[in-house]
Amino acid sequence: MRKNKRECYFLLMLGFVLFNSACAQNPPFTGKAYVQEERLVEQSTVLLNNESKVVPLQGLENIRVASIRFSSAFAIAFDSLLNKYTKVTSFNGNDYLGPKTLDMLAMDTKFSNTLVIQVNDADLNNPQIVDFITTNQKLKNTIVSFLGNSASLIKLNGVTAPVIWSSRISPVSAYYSAQAIFGGVPITQKLTKNYTAKYQSGAGFITSKIRLQYTVPEDAGINSNNLKAIDDIAREAISNRATPGCVVLVAKDGKVIFNKAYGYHTYDNLQPDKITDIFDVASMTKISATTMEVMQLYDQQKLNLDSTAGSYLASTRKTNKSNLTIREILEHQAGLIPDIPTFGKIKPTDYSADSSAAFPTKVNDGYYLRKNYFEDVMWPDVLKSAVKTRGQYVYSDVGLVMMQQIAETLTATPLNVFVQQNFYNQLGMQTAGFLPLYRFPADRIVPTEDDKIDRHALLDGYVHDPTAALMGGVAGHAGLFASANDIAILYQMMLSRGLYGGTQYIKPETVDLFTSKQSAVSRRGLGFDRWDPIEDRHYPSKLASNMTFGHTGFTGTCVWVDPKYNLVYVFLSNRVNPTVGSKLGSLNIRPRIQDAVYEAIQKGM
């Protein structure tokens, strides 16, 4: 009995570190005990009453989830896991078992269309709670997570809502149930004997894993201790002032096995980095927004890679951009210059300290650009810019600004709105998007540069890239903000060749095309950066396979997907704070952490 108590305590503490810490997901000790318990939990978990296929939840862009707990000891971690998949509002049902009633709880959850109700044996002995379930299952999508003994199943005879039942009562069974609701783990078992007249042998529904799972490295065949090198490299970066802080995430085999934050938002060490922090991902926007939209347009046959800019944009037809192909632009081989003039071209009459109808474009606090500045100045600069290296590889932001205009013309929708509606919201990406200050407080966003020259402000929630800033924060090459978890979701979709959460966002062959090497003169795909065949460059890292694709960002970010190893690696930092520095690159922080992951994979358990 004492041993069982020790094991339960260990698992409880492990779970606390896994899912409640703002700084880390990975446990401080081996996760073998967790994996062993998880296997036992899987064998004891059954899904009942799922005739309508409510579980796993679909249509994340349309659901509003309330999670209701009563006497569960694992509710905080359970809700933390639910929030990995979509925004969930938590309620303590015990607060409504006194002067406040469960009828008031129904009122407080009226704007939620999905209820997740956690119960155990003690809860099911309370007729009020059972009545709350049976009443609300008629009004809303309701899912019951029941951890308890089989004798309590009779209390659920009147429940028609899906019930995820595990007879194994442990923190891990709570985590498993939470993830099963969203398809982060599969449900593989059915009842093996008769329990009640309703719940008979053979009853139950099988589900598949359709989204990311959150677990320990051992669950992917990796020893947790072999990932400690990541800690050392991250701390080296911070101690050398290569960046004030960073967040690292590793997903292997569709499982997030490492997610940890290091350092602080700034060098004053006042606000620690959290794994939920939102970063300016800079040029990762190119593939995480613009190229995503382009791939969908390609799938819909609205965009032809071998058609020209002039085919889509009338304003280019009498310029040297008219016959540049979409393929060339995405490969950075159209001969375009890297960028156009930015703040150096601004005149005193172009901006104001206050917003108005004449100055509507907000660059940052106290800086508003005049109406139509992009159309009057920036876009003409793009059209007049030189084309002099066509056929050669020259990395260009201008090309992605052009692709933004093409995509927006084809969809009649702003880039930020299109990707929010067609990717981020549907995928359950809660932080990803442009213009983050419209949705989040500044303290959730990691600041970038303290711009003392042009904007005279610390850039916190406003895009760092100057061209994107003058475009109002929405640009084809920069402007996206996101957390590490959101980036992992998007690129797990890419690793799964366009499939995530049961939805095919991009055709598999399109993912293969865009992420494969396209040209004899560069390593690039279409929009995507790739593994470099020149061996001494070790790009993106020494041990990355030749299948690797992704992108870096100027602010100190990267995402790399390696299909050979079924791997997604995310690194987010603000190395440009307080000013732009080169140490993150010179110390090879991003590639060294990536190699530490490969080395851990190779060492195994």
C-alpha positions in Angstrom: 0.0 0.0 0.0 2.8 2.4 0.9 4.5 1.7 -2.5 1.2 2.5 -4.4 1.0 5.8 -2.5 4.5 6.6 -3.4 3.9 5.8 -7.1 0.7 7.9 -7.1 2.5 10.8 -5.5 5.3 10.5 -8.1 2.8 10.5 -10.9 0.9 13.4 -9.5 4.1 15.5 -9.1 5.3 14.5 -12.6 1.9 15.5 -14.0 2.2 18.9 -12.2 5.6 19.5 -13.8 4.4 18.3 -17.2 1.3 20.4 -17.6 1.1 23.1 -15.0 4.4 24.8 -15.1 4.6 28.0 -17.2 8.2 27.3 -17.9 8.4 23.6 -18.9 6.6 20.5 -20.1 9.4 18.1 -19.7 9.8 16.2 -16.4 12.9 16.6 -14.2 13.3 12.8 -13.9 12.8 9.8 -16.2 9.4 9.4 -17.7 9.4 5.6 -17.8 6.9 5.4 -15.0 4.6 7.8 -16.8 4.7 5.7 -20.0 4.0 2.5 -18.1 1.0 4.1 -16.4 -0.1 5.5 -19.7 -0.2 2.1 -21.3 -2.3 0.8 -18.4 -4.6 3.7 -18.7 -5.1 3.2 -22.5 -6.1 -0.4 -21.7 -8.6 0.7 -19.2 -10.2 3.6 -21.1 -13.5 3.2 -22.9 -15.7 5.6 -24.8 -19.4 5.1 -24.4 -22.5 6.8 -26.0 -20.6 8.2 -29.0 -23.1 7.3 -31.6 -23.1 10.9 -32.9 -19.3 11.0 -33.1 -19.0 14.0 -30.8 -15.6 12.6 -29.6 -13.0 13.6 -30.8 -14.3 17.2 -31.0 -14.3 18.7 -34.5 -14.9 22.2 -35.8 -12.7 23.9 -33.3 -13.4 27.3 -34.9 -17.0 27.1 -33.8 -16.9 25.5 -30.4 -16.8 27.3 -27.1 -15.9 24.9 -24.3 -16.6 25.1 -20.6 -14.9 22.5 -18.4 -16.7 21.8 -15.1 -15.1 20.0 -12.2 -16.4 19.0 -8.8 -14.2 16.9 -6.6 -11.5 15.8 -9.1 -8.0 16.0 -7.7 -6.6 16.3 -11.2 -8.8 19.1 -12.6 -6.1 21.8 -13.0 -3.9 19.6 -15.2 -6.9 18.2 -17.0 -8.0 21.8 -18.0 -4.4 22.7 -18.8 -4.3 19.9 -21.4 -7.7 20.9 -22.8 -6.3 24.4 -23.4 -3.6 23.0 -25.6 -6.3 22.3 -28.2 -8.7 25.2 -27.9 -9.6 28.0 -25.4 -11.4 26.4 -22.5 -13.2 28.3 -19.6 -13.0 26.4 -16.3 -15.7 26.3 -13.6 -15.6 24.8 -10.1 -18.9 23.1 -9.8 -18.6 22.9 -6.0 -19.2 26.7 -6.0 -22.7 25.9 -7.2 -23.6 23.3 -4.6 -24.4 25.8 -1.9 -26.2 29.2 -2.0 -25.4 29.3 -5.7 -27.1 26.5 -7.5 -26.3 24.4 -10.5 -29.1 26.3 -12.2 -26.8 29.3 -11.9 -23.9 27.3 -13.3 -26.2 26.6 -16.3 -26.6 30.4 -16.7 -22.9 31.1 -16.3 -22.1 28.6 -19.1 -24.9 29.7 -21.4 -22.5 31.1 -24.0 -20.6 27.7 -24.1 -21.9 25.3 -26.7 -19.8 22.4 -25.4 -19.6 21.2 -21.8 -16.8 18.9 -20.5 -17.8 17.6 -17.1 -15.3 15.8 -14.9 -16.8 13.3 -12.4 -15.7 10.6 -10.0 -17.5 8.1 -7.8 -18.3 10.7 -5.1 -19.7 13.1 -7.7 -22.0 10.5 -9.2 -23.4 9.8 -5.7 -24.8 13.4 -5.8 -28.2 13.3 -7.7 -27.8 17.1 -8.4 -24.7 16.5 -10.5 -26.2 13.6 -12.4 -29.3 15.7 -13.0 -27.2 18.6 -14.3 -25.6 16.2 -16.8 -28.9 14.8 -18.1 -30.5 18.2 -18.3 -27.6 19.9 -20.2 -27.0 17.0 -22.6 -30.3 17.9 -24.3 -29.2 21.5 -24.8 -25.5 21.4 -25.6 -22.7 19.1 -26.7 -21.8 17.4 -23.4 -18.9 15.1 -22.7 -18.4 13.3 -19.4 -15.0 12.3 -18.2 -15.5 9.7 -15.5 -12.6 8.3 -13.5 -14.0 5.7 -11.1 -15.2 2.2 -10.2 -17.5 0.2 -12.4 -20.2 0.1 -9.7 -20.8 3.8 -10.4 -21.7 3.2 -14.1 -25.3 2.5 -13.1 -25.5 6.2 -12.1 -24.8 7.0 -15.8 -27.6 4.9 -17.2 -29.7 8.0 -18.0 -26.8 9.7 -19.7 -26.8 9.8 -23.4 -23.8 12.1 -23.8 -20.4 10.6 -24.6 -18.7 9.2 -21.5 -15.0 8.6 -21.4 -14.5 6.1 -18.6 -11.4 4.9 -17.0 -11.4 2.5 -14.0 -7.8 3.4 -13.4 -7.7 6.5 -11.2 -4.5 8.4 -11.6 -3.3 11.7 -12.8 -2.3 10.0 -16.1 -5.8 8.7 -16.7 -7.0 12.3 -16.3 -4.5 13.5 -18.8 -5.4 10.7 -21.2 -9.1 11.5 -21.0 -8.5 15.2 -21.7 -6.4 14.5 -24.7 -8.8 11.8 -26.0 -11.6 14.5 -26.1 -9.6 16.2 -28.9 -8.0 13.1 -30.5 -4.6 13.7 -29.1 -4.6 10.0 -28.0 -6.8 7.2 -29.4 -9.4 5.2 -27.5 -8.8 1.6 -28.4 -10.9 -0.5 -25.9 -14.5 -1.6 -25.5 -16.2 -3.1 -22.5 -15.2 -6.7 -21.8 -18.1 -7.6 -19.6 -21.6 -6.6 -18.6 -21.9 -3.8 -16.1 -25.5 -2.5 -16.4 -28.4 -3.2 -18.7 -27.2 -0.3 -20.8 -23.4 -0.9 -20.6 -22.9 -4.4 -21.9 -19.9 -6.4 -23.0 -18.7 -5.1 -26.4 -20.1 -1.6 -26.0 -17.8 1.2 -26.8 -16.4 3.3 -29.6 -12.9 3.3 -31.1 -11.3 6.6 -32.0 -8.1 7.6 -33.8 -5.3 9.9 -32.9 -5.9 13.0 -35.0 -4.0 15.8 -33.2 -0.8 16.4 -31.2 -0.3 14.4 -28.0 1.4 15.9 -25.0 3.7 13.5 -23.2 7.2 12.6 -22.0 10.3 11.9 -24.2 10.2 8.3 -23.2 6.9 7.9 -24.9 8.8 8.6 -28.2 11.7 6.3 -27.3 13.9 9.1 -26.0 15.6 9.2 -22.6 14.7 12.5 -20.9 18.2 12.9 -19.5 19.6 13.0 -23.1 17.7 16.2 -23.7 19.4 18.1 -20.9 21.9 19.5 -23.4 19.1 21.7 -24.6 19.1 23.4 -21.1 22.8 24.0 -21.3 22.7 25.5 -24.8 19.7 27.8 -24.0 21.4 29.0 -20.8 24.6 29.6 -22.7 22.6 31.8 -25.1 21.1 33.8 -22.3 24.4 34.2 -20.3 26.1 35.4 -23.4 23.3 37.9 -24.0 22.5 36.3 -27.4 18.8 36.6 -26.4 17.0 37.6 -23.2 15.0 34.4 -23.3 13.6 31.6 -25.6 11.1 28.8 -25.9 12.0 25.4 -27.3 9.5 22.8 -28.4 10.1 19.3 -29.8 7.4 17.1 -31.3 8.3 13.5 -32.3 5.9 11.0 -33.8 3.0 13.4 -33.3 3.8 13.9 -29.6 5.0 17.0 -28.0 7.8 15.6 -25.8 9.7 18.8 -24.9 8.4 22.3 -24.4 10.4 24.6 -22.1 10.9 28.3 -21.6 14.2 30.0 -20.6 15.2 33.4 -19.4 13.1 36.6 -19.4 11.2 38.9 -21.8 14.0 41.5 -21.4 17.4 41.7 -19.7 15.9 43.4 -16.6 14.8 39.9 -15.6 11.4 41.1 -14.4 9.1 38.8 -16.5 10.1 35.2 -17.0 9.5 33.6 -20.4 6.5 31.2 -20.5 5.8 28.4 -22.9 2.5 30.2 -23.7 4.2 33.5 -24.6 3.6 35.0 -28.0 6.6 35.9 -30.3 7.1 38.0 -33.4 8.2 35.1 -35.7 9.4 37.5 -38.5 10.2 35.7 -41.8 8.5 32.5 -40.6 5.5 34.5 -41.8 6.5 33.7 -45.3 5.7 30.0 -44.9 3.3 30.1 -42.0 0.9 32.6 -43.7 1.5 33.5 -47.3 2.7 30.2 -48.5 -0.1 28.3 -46.7 -2.6 30.5 -48.5 -0.8 30.0 -51.8 -0.9 26.2 -51.4 -4.6 26.3 -50.9 -5.1 28.5 -53.9 -2.9 26.1 -55.9 -5.1 23.2 -54.7 -8.2 25.0 -55.8 -6.6 25.7 -59.3 -7.0 29.4 -58.7 -3.2 29.9 -58.9 -0.8 28.5 -61.5 2.8 28.3 -60.6 3.9 29.0 -64.2 1.5 31.9 -64.7 3.0 35.4 -64.4 2.5 38.3 -62.0 0.8 40.1 -64.8 -1.8 37.4 -65.1 -3.1 38.3 -61.6 -2.1 41.9 -60.9 -3.1 44.6 -63.5 -0.7 47.1 -61.9 2.3 45.0 -62.9 1.5 44.6 -66.6 3.4 47.6 -67.8 6.4 47.0 -65.5 9.4 44.7 -65.4 7.4 42.5 -63.0 4.8 41.5 -65.5 6.3 38.3 -66.8 7.8 37.0 -63.5 6.3 33.7 -62.7 4.8 32.6 -59.4 7.3 29.8 -59.3 10.3 32.2 -59.7 9.0 34.5 -57.0 8.4 31.7 -54.5 11.9 30.3 -55.2 13.5 33.7 -54.7 14.8 33.5 -58.3 12.8 36.2 -59.9 15.6 38.8 -59.8 13.8 40.9 -57.2 15.8 43.2 -54.8 15.8 42.1 -51.2 13.6 45.0 -49.9 12.3 48.5 -50.6 13.1 51.8 -48.8 11.2 52.1 -45.4 11.5 54.7 -42.7 14.3 56.6 -44.4 11.8 57.6 -47.1 9.1 58.9 -44.6 8.3 62.6 -44.8 7.0 64.7 -41.9 3.7 65.0 -43.7 3.4 61.2 -44.0 2.7 60.5 -40.3 1.1 61.8 -37.2 1.2 61.2 -33.5 -2.6 60.8 -33.5 -5.0 58.7 -35.5 -7.6 60.2 -37.7 -9.4 59.6 -41.0 -6.3 61.1 -42.7 -3.9 59.0 -40.7 -5.5 55.6 -40.1 -2.6 53.2 -40.3 -1.2 52.4 -36.9 2.6 51.6 -37.0 2.9 51.7 -33.2 1.8 53.8 -30.2 2.0 57.4 -31.2 2.8 56.8 -34.9 0.1 56.8 -37.5 0.8 56.7 -41.2 -1.3 58.7 -43.7 -4.1 57.0 -45.7 -3.1 55.0 -48.8 0.6 55.3 -48.0 1.2 51.7 -49.2 -0.7 52.3 -52.5 0.9 55.7 -53.1 4.5 55.1 -52.1 5.4 51.5 -51.2 3.6 49.6 -54.0 5.0 52.0 -56.6 8.5 51.4 -55.1 7.9 47.7 -55.6 6.8 48.1 -59.2 9.7 50.5 -60.0 12.4 48.3 -58.4 15.1 46.7 -60.4 15.0 43.1 -61.8 18.6 42.3 -62.5 19.4 38.8 -61.2 16.6 36.7 -62.7 17.4 33.1 -62.6 19.8 33.5 -59.6 18.9 33.0 -56.0 18.5 36.3 -54.1 16.4 36.2 -51.0 13.7 38.8 -51.3 11.0 40.2 -49.1 9.6 42.0 -52.1 8.6 38.8 -53.7 6.4 37.8 -50.7 4.8 41.3 -50.7 3.9 40.6 -54.3 2.5 37.2 -53.4 0.4 38.8 -50.7 -1.2 41.2 -53.3 -1.8 38.3 -55.7 -3.4 36.1 -53.0 -5.6 39.0 -51.7 -6.7 39.7 -55.3 -7.7 36.1 -55.9 -9.6 35.7 -52.6 -10.8 39.3 -52.2 -9.8 38.8 -48.5 -6.9 40.3 -46.5 -4.1 37.9 -45.9 -4.5 38.1 -42.1 -8.2 37.4 -42.3 -7.8 34.5 -44.8 -5.2 32.6 -42.8 -7.0 33.2 -39.5 -10.2 31.8 -40.9 -8.9 29.0 -43.1 -6.0 27.8 -41.0 -5.4 29.1 -37.5 -8.9 29.1 -36.0 -9.8 25.7 -37.6 -6.5 24.1 -36.3 -7.1 25.3 -32.8 -4.1 27.8 -32.9 -5.2 30.2 -30.1 -2.4 32.8 -30.3 -1.3 32.8 -34.0 -2.2 35.8 -36.1 -1.3 39.3 -37.1 -1.9 42.4 -35.0 -1.8 40.5 -31.7 -2.6 43.6 -29.5 -6.2 43.5 -30.8 -6.5 40.1 -29.0 -3.9 39.9 -26.2 -2.4 42.2 -23.6 1.1 43.3 -24.2 2.5 41.3 -21.3 1.7 38.1 -23.1 3.8 39.2 -26.1 7.6 39.1 -25.9 9.1 42.5 -26.9 11.6 42.9 -29.7 13.8 45.9 -30.5 13.9 49.2 -28.5 13.7 51.3 -31.7 15.3 54.6 -30.8 15.8 55.8 -34.4 12.5 55.4 -36.3 9.6 54.5 -34.0 11.1 55.8 -30.7 9.5 52.9 -28.8 10.0 49.5 -27.4 8.3 47.2 -30.0 5.9 45.0 -27.9 3.1 43.6 -30.0 4.0 45.7 -33.0 5.9 44.0 -35.8 9.7 44.4 -35.9 10.2 44.4 -39.6 10.1 48.0 -40.9 8.4 47.2 -44.2 5.7 45.2 -42.5 5.3 48.0 -39.9 4.6 50.6 -42.6 2.1 48.2 -44.2 0.1 48.3 -40.9 1.5 45.1 -39.5 0.1 42.7 -42.1 2.6 41.7 -44.8 3.4 38.7 -46.9 6.9 38.4 -45.5 6.5 39.4 -41.8 3.9 40.3 -39.2 2.8 36.9 -37.8 2.9 36.4 -34.0 2.5 33.0 -32.4 3.3 30.7 -29.5 5.5 27.7 -29.8 2.5 25.3 -29.4 0.7 27.0 -32.3 3.6 26.8 -34.6 3.9 23.1 -33.6 0.3 22.5 -34.6 0.7 24.2 -38.0 3.8 22.2 -38.8 2.5 18.9 -37.5 -0.2 19.5 -40.2 2.6 19.9 -42.7 4.4 16.9 -41.4 1.2 14.9 -41.9 1.1 16.1 -45.5 -1.7 18.6 -45.0 -3.9 16.6 -42.6 -4.7 17.5 -39.0 -7.7 17.0 -36.8 -9.4 15.0 -39.4 -9.3 17.8 -41.9 -7.2 17.9 -45.1 -6.1 21.5 -45.3 -3.7 21.0 -48.2 -3.4 18.1 -50.6 -0.5 15.7 -49.8 1.1 16.1 -53.2 1.0 19.9 -52.9 2.8 19.7 -49.5 5.4 17.4 -51.2 5.8 19.8 -54.1 6.3 23.0 -52.1 8.6 21.5 -49.6 10.9 19.7 -52.0 14.0 21.1 -53.8 12.9 23.1 -56.8 16.0 24.4 -58.5 19.6 23.6 -59.5 20.8 27.0 -58.2 19.5 27.0 -54.6 18.4 24.7 -51.8 14.9 26.3 -51.7 11.5 24.8 -52.1 8.5 26.9 -53.1 8.3 29.4 -50.2 10.0 27.0 -47.9 13.7 26.9 -46.9 15.3 23.5 -46.9 18.3 21.4 -45.9 21.5 22.7 -47.6 23.4 20.0 -49.6 26.7 21.9 -49.1 28.1 19.9 -46.3 30.3 22.4 -44.5 27.3 24.8 -44.0 25.6 22.3 -41.7 22.2 24.0 -42.4 19.9 23.9 -40.7 22.0 21.7 -38.4 24.7 19.0 -38.7 22.4 16.1 -38.2 19.3 17.2 -40.1 18.2 14.9 -43.0 18.0 16.0 -46.6 14.2 16.0 -46.3 14.2 18.8 -43.8 12.1 22.0 -44.6 11.1 25.1 -42.6 12.3 28.7 -42.2 14.1 31.0 -39.8 13.1 34.5 -38.6 15.2 37.6 -38.2 13.9 38.1 -34.6 15.6 34.9 -33.6 13.1 32.2 -34.5 12.9 29.0 -36.6 10.8 26.0 -37.3 12.2 22.9 -39.0 10.3 19.8 -40.0 12.2 16.6 -40.7 10.0 13.8 -42.1 12.8 11.2 -41.9 12.7 11.5 -38.1 9.0 12.4 -37.9 10.1 15.6 -36.1 9.0 19.2 -35.6 11.5 21.5 -33.9 10.5 25.1 -32.9 12.7 27.7 -31.4 11.4 31.2 -30.6 13.4 34.0 -29.2 13.7 37.8 -29.2 17.4 38.1 -30.0 16.8 41.6 -31.3 16.0 42.9 -27.8 17.1 45.6 -26.9 19.0 46.0 -30.1 19.9 43.7 -33.0 22.8 41.4 -32.3 24.5 38.6 -34.0 25.4 36.3 -31.1 22.5 33.9 -31.5 23.9 33.1 -35.0 27.6 33.2 -34.1 27.1 30.8 -31.2 24.9 28.5 -33.5 22.3 28.3 -30.7 19.4 27.2 -33.0 21.3 24.5 -34.9 23.0 23.2 -31.8 19.8 22.7 -30.0 18.4 21.0 -33.0 21.4 18.6 -33.1 20.9 17.9 -29.4 17.5 16.6 -30.3 18.9 14.4 -33.0 21.6 13.0 -30.7 18.9 12.2 -28.1 16.9 10.4 -30.8 19.9 8.4 -31.8 20.8 7.4 -28.3 17.2 6.2 -27.7 16.2 5.0 -24.2 
